[in-house]
Amino acid sequence: MIAIGIPNGMEWLIILVVVLLLFGHRLPGMARSLGSGITEFKRGLKDGADKTNDKPPTDPGTPPKA
């Protein structure tokens, strides 16, 4: 009797080949999009950190302006 469950090594290999055959032409574009998204995210983090560091220091004795 065959048990149905989590695929083993050979089944994963077959699934991978089928996925590559079906979606192989889209993978480079998806990887490029993912890479540019990560780059844009890092740039945003850097710009946000730069903006918080550009504030002039305030005197601790004066209340902050609203």
C-alpha positions in Angstrom: 0.0 0.0 0.0 1.3 3.5 -0.9 1.2 6.1 1.8 0.4 9.7 0.7 2.3 12.3 2.6 5.2 14.7 2.3 7.2 14.2 -0.9 10.7 12.7 -0.6 13.8 13.5 -2.5 12.9 12.1 -5.9 9.4 13.6 -5.8 10.8 17.0 -5.0 13.1 16.7 -8.0 10.2 15.9 -10.3 8.2 18.8 -8.9 11.1 21.1 -9.4 11.5 20.1 -13.1 7.8 20.5 -13.8 7.8 24.0 -12.2 10.9 25.0 -14.1 9.3 23.8 -17.4 6.1 25.7 -16.7 7.5 29.0 -15.2 11.2 29.0 -16.4 10.8 31.9 -18.7 9.4 34.1 -15.9 12.0 33.4 -13.3 14.7 35.9 -14.5 12.2 38.7 -14.5 10.9 37.8 -11.1 14.5 37.6 -9.7 15.3 41.0 -11.3 12.1 42.5 -9.7 12.9 41.0 -6.3 16.5 42.4 -6.5 15.4 45.9 -7.4 12.8 45.8 -4.6 15.4 44.8 -2.0 17.7 47.6 -3.3 14.9 50.2 -3.1 14.0 49.0 0.4 17.6 49.4 1.6 17.8 52.8 0.0 14.7 53.8 1.9 16.1 52.6 5.2 19.3 54.6 4.6 17.4 57.7 3.6 15.2 57.4 6.7 18.2 57.0 8.9 19.9 60.0 7.3 16.8 62.2 7.9 16.6 61.3 11.5 20.3 62.2 11.9 20.0 65.6 10.2 17.9 67.1 13.0 19.8 69.8 15.0 20.4 68.9 18.6 18.0 70.5 21.0 18.8 72.0 24.4 17.5 69.5 27.1 16.2 72.4 29.1 13.8 73.7 26.4 10.6 71.9 25.6 10.2 70.5 22.1 8.2 72.5 19.6 4.9 71.1 18.6 
